[in-house]
Amino acid sequence: MKRILIGLLLLLSAVSKGASILIPMDEAQKNHLKAYGIAFWTLQNGLETDWLLNYRGGSFMTKYAQAIENECKIRGVSYTVITDVQVNGILNEIVDPQVNMDLVKLEKAPKIAVYSPKNKLPWDDAVTLVLNYAEIPYDLIYDDDVLKGDLSKYDWLHLHHEDFTGQYGRFWSVYRNVAWYIEDVRIQEAAAKKNGFKKVSEMKLAVAKGIRDFCSNGGFLFAMCSGTDSFDIALAADGVDICESMFDGDGADPNAQSKLDYGKTFAFKDFKLNFDPYEYEFSNIDVTGRTRTLDQSNDFFTLFDFSAKWDAVPTMLTQNHDKVIKGFMGQTTAFRKSLVKPDVLVMGENKAAGEARYIHGEYGKGQFTFYGGHDPEDYQHMVNDPPTDLNLHPNSPGYRLILNNVLFPAAKKKKQKT
């Protein structure tokens, strides 16, 4: 009821001062990240927002209300109050069949969940950092919540630095005697026992299946870092022991590789598992390792251009004021392009290196996006490093890709033309 009343007040506050508010998302914007928060806040309060695809970096436009203007001022977001004549001029430019632009209506704020452990681990999550910075609300959930079926309450789910294979992030070789690692193992094993599983790997597989079903039933899944490949590996290894004895008390199945079922995965095919517990990578999906030739000086990826009028989904997900994005490392840095399934869309890549960094696909009635790397503004974020201060990066193109995905479920669904 409170939200409805606020929405009515917003509508009633519209005055002759201007017909609409335009929030530019090109270089004129002082704070791109908080601009997404304004769009989300407007939806929360019952007003539609127009997302102007490829118009000035993917700008937002909404009917004028004093409360929205005030919120822009408070949050330091650049905006312009424009007249009906100016709005019509923008709309005429967008509908021109000769230009690669379109308008998508954002109708309802999605209900957001972030899959994250309750215990404190010595790293941060880029998605929670940017959601907090943009002032977009979310709920934290973890294994118990997924196993209880709580995902049905949400539209959008994020997975970050997680290991769905039950190998505790492959941190054993370096951190097995460190307090945080010992505590995490204890908590995970207790949770598995409480939920009726003999092994953590069995519990994580059940959680992965719950997330799979959430997406299949129409949910939107966004994953980064090891939340991407470990999720697919767990699904492919359903019923197969791929954990060595230091992780689950007994050895891996010697025929595990041949028993993988790639038909169960979301994004990846034909990958080879890494069974060496002294190595960080789960498989050859991740290009991080001794053979990678890129470093901070030449690690970039390029966003593809899509037809806004014909391919609205990837166009929304790639809205940005830059098309060349700084690379950044993670436990899973980038995906070996040759192992990406042919029906999965690559939206950002380093072509010369054969790396896919930003991919999207459909699963059942839902959709997913996988984004390689840990923190778009910290090239090599290490365990125990302090969190990134986004006040120093309000215009981050890499973080914008995350927020494109947050707003995506709010879009009015169109029938795809291709």
N, C-alpha and C positions, 0 to 999 in steps of 0.2 A: 504493500500500500504506500509506504514511504517513497519508493522509487517512482510509482505512478504520479504521486503528488509533485515530486521534483520535476518529472517530465512535463506535467501540465504547467508548472511555473515557468519552465524554460520556453514552452510554446507561447505562453501569454506575455513573456518578456520581449518577444520580437517587436522591434520598433522601426520607424521609417529611416533610422540612421543608415540602414543598409539591408539589402535583400539576403545576402549570404556571407559566410566567412570562408575564405580560401586560405588553406594552410599549405604553402608551397613546400615541396620536398626536393628542390634543386639546391644549388649552392647558396641561394638566398636564405635558406633555413638555418637559424642559429642553433637549434637543438632537434636534430632529426629523431632521436630516440624518444624524447618526451612527446613529440608530435603524435607518435602512435598511442601514447597514453591518453592524449586528448581525444583521439578518435574513439578509443575504447570507452572512455568516460562518457562521451556523448551517447554512445549506444546503450550504456548502462542506464542512462537517464531517459530512455524512451524515444530518442530522435535518430532518424536515419542519417547516415553519412555516405556521401558519394566518394568512391575511390577512383581518381582520374588516372587510369593506367597510361603510363608513358607521357603524361602531361606534366612537365616541369618536375621530373623525377618521381612521379607517382603521387601527386598532391591529393589532399583531402578537401572536400567542400561540403558544407552543411548550411541549413537555414540559419540566418542570424538570430542569436539570442545573447542578451547581455551576460548571462551566466557563462556561456562558452567563451566569450571575449575575455571576461575576467579570469577564467581558468587559464587561458593562453598567457595572459600577463603574469599570473602567479608562477607558472611553470617555465617561463622564459621561452615560449614557443613563438616563432615568427608567424604572423598572420596578416591578412588584408581583408577589410570589409569592402565588399563589392556590390554594385547595383544589379538590378535585373538585366539591364542592357549588357553589362559585362558578363554576367552568367550566361546569357544567350550566345554571346560571342564565343565563350569557351566551349559551350556545347556544340555549336556549329563547327568549330575547328575539330573537335573530337570525332564527330560523326562523318566527317569527310572521308570517303572510302580511299582516298589517296594517302592518308596519313596513318601511321601505326599507333593508334590510340583507341581507347574505349573507356566506357564508364561502367563501373560495377557498384551496385548498391549494397552497402553494409547495413544489415537489418537488426541483428540481435547479438549482444555480447556473448561469446562462448564461455562456458563453464570450464575452467582450466585446472588441471591437476599436474603436479610435478612429482615424479617417482624419485624419492630420495630417502636415505636411511635416517632414522631418528638420532643415532649416535654421531658424534662429530668426527669427521675424517679430515685429514690434513690437506684438503684441496677444496676449491670452490667450483660452483656450477655457473657457467656463463649465462644460462637461461634465467636462473633465479636472480642473478645479479642484474640483468637487464629488465626483468619484470619489476623488480623492486625500484630500479631507477626510473622506469617509465610510469610507475605507480599503477600497475595492472595487477589486480588481485588474483590469487591462486591458492589452492589447497595442497599441502604436502601429504602424499600417501606412500605406503611401502608394502612389503610383501603381505602382511596380515590383511591390509585393506583390499588388495587385489584378490586374494584368496577368498575373502568374504563376498566378493561380487560388487564392491563399491564403485568400480569403474563405470557402471551404468549411469552414475550420477553426472558424468562429465562428457564434454564434447571434444576436448583436446587433452592429450597426454604427452608429457615430455620425459624422455629417458636420457640421462647423461652418463656420468662416469660409473657405469655399472658393469658387472660381470655376470651374465646369465648362465654361464657354463659351470658355476660352482667352484672356480679356481681362485677365488678371492683376488681377482684382478691381476693375477700372475705376479704379485708383489713378494711372494715367498722368498725368492733368492736373495733379495736385498733387505727386506724389512721383517723377516720372520721372528726376530728377537726384539722388535720394537713394540712398545706398549700399545700403540693404536692398532697395530696389526693383530696382536694377540687378543685384544678386546673385541675387534671386529669378528674374528673367527669364533670367539665364545658366543657373541650375540647371535651370529648367523646359525650356529649349530643349535642353540637353545630355541630359536624360532622354528627351525626345521622340526625338532622334536615336538614342540608344542603343537605344530600343525599336522603331526602324524607322518612325517617323512624320516627315513633312515639317514638320508644324506642331504647336505645343502644343495648339491647338484639336482637332486630330485625335486626339492622345493622350488628352486629357481626355474626349472623346466615347467612346473605347474604355473608359476607366475607368468612366464613367457607365453604359455598357452592362453592364459587369461587376457593378456595384452593383445595377443593375436585375435581372440574372439571379439574384444572391444573394437578393434579396427574392422574386422569382418562385418560387424553389425552396424557400421556407419561412423565409427569414431575416427578422429584424426590423430595420427601418431607422428611425433617429431623427436628424433634421436640424434645425439651427438657423441663424439669420442667413442669409447668402447661400448656404449649403449647401442651402437649400430651393428657391428659385426658379431659381438658375443650373443646378441639376440638371435640373429640368423643361424649362428653355429649351434646354439642350444636347440632350436627347432629342427635343424637337419639331423642332430644326434639324438633325437627322441628314442629312448630305449637302448641307447648305446653308451657304455662307460668310456668317456674320453678324459677322465681325471686320473692323474698319477697318484701314488699312495700318500704323498705328503698333503694332498688336498682332501682325500676322502677315505683313507685307510687301506685301500687296495689299489692294485695297478689298473691301468687303462686296458681296455679290450685290444689285444694285438691286431685285430682285424677291423678296428673302429673306422679307419679311413674308407674302407670298401663298403661299409654299412651306412654311410651318410646318405640321407634322402634329400637332394636339392629341391625336389618338388614341394617341400614344406617351407621353404624359405621365402622371404619377402623380396630380397634384392639381389642376392649373390648366388652364383653357381660354380661348380667345378673347383672349389677351393680345396687346398691341402692344409690339414691341421698341423700345428707345431706342438709336438709332445714334449719338447725339452723344457723342464720347469725352470731352467736358468735363463731362459729367454722370455722377453716381455710380450711378444706377439702371440696371439691365439692361433693365427693362420696366415696364409699369404694374401688374404684380402687386403690387409693393411700394408701400405708401402713403406712404413717406417722401418728403418733397419740399416744394416751395413751397406746395402747395395744402392741406397737412395743417394742421388747426386745433387739434389737441391739443398741450398742453405738459405739463410735469411735474406741474402742479397739477391737471390733469383727465384725465390719461392712466391709465386703469384698464381692465381687462377682467374680465368675469364668467364663471365656470365654470358650465356647464349641470349640472342635476341629472338623473341617469339612474336607471332602475330597476335596483337591484342584483341582483334576482332574475331579471330578464329580459335586461338588457344589461350583463353582467359586464365586458366589455372596456372600454367608455368609463367605467364606474364605477371600475374599477381606475386608469385613467389620470388621473382627476380627483380622487382621494382627497386631502383637504387639511383643514386646520383653519381656512382662510379660503376664501370663495367669490369674493371680490372681490380681484383681484391687481393690484399696482402694475405699470403699463406700463413698458417700457424700450426704448430705441432700439437700432438696429443698422444695418449696411449694408442688410439687409432687416428692417424693423421689424415690419410686419404685412402681412397679405394682403388685397387688395381682395376683399371677400366676393362680389361679383358675378362674379368670375373663378374661384371655387372650383367644381370639378365637382359636379354634384348628388348623386353617389353617395359623396362624401367628407363625413365627419361633422365638423361644427364643434363643438368642445368648449369653446371659450372665445372670447368676442367682445366688442367694444365696439359695441353695436347702433346707437347714435346716430351713430357715425362710419362705419358700414358696414365695420368692420374685423374680420376673423377673425384671432385670434392663436395658436390652438392647434387643430390639425386632425388627423384620423386617417382612414386608409383601408386597404383591402386591395389587394394586387397579386399576382396569381397565388396561390400557396400562402402567401405572406408578408403582412406588415402594415407600415405606416409611420406615423410621427407627425412632423408639421412644426410647429415652434415658432418664432414670429417674435421677433426681437430678439437682442441679443448677450449681455448680462449682467443677470440679474434683480435684482441689487442695485447696479447702476451705471447710472443713467438714460441717460447719453450717454457711453459708453466711447469714448475717443478713441485714435487711434494713439499709441503710446508711453506711455499711461497705465499705472500700476502695476496688478498683478492685485488683484482683490478678496480681502480677508482674511475667509474664511468663519468664522473664530473670532468675528467681530463679527456674524454673521448665522446662528446655528445653527438658527433657527426659520423660515428664509425660505420662504414659501409658493411663490414663483416657482421656487426651486431644487427644491422638493419635486416639482414636475411632472416635472422631468428624472428624478429618482430613481424615480418611479412607472414610468416607461418602462424603466428599468434592470431592475427586478424583474419586470416584466410577462411576459417569456419563461419565467420559472420557474413560472408558474401552470399547474396541471393543466388541460388543455383540456376545456371543456364544450361540448356542442352548443348553439348559439345558438337561443333560442326565438323570436327575431324576425329 
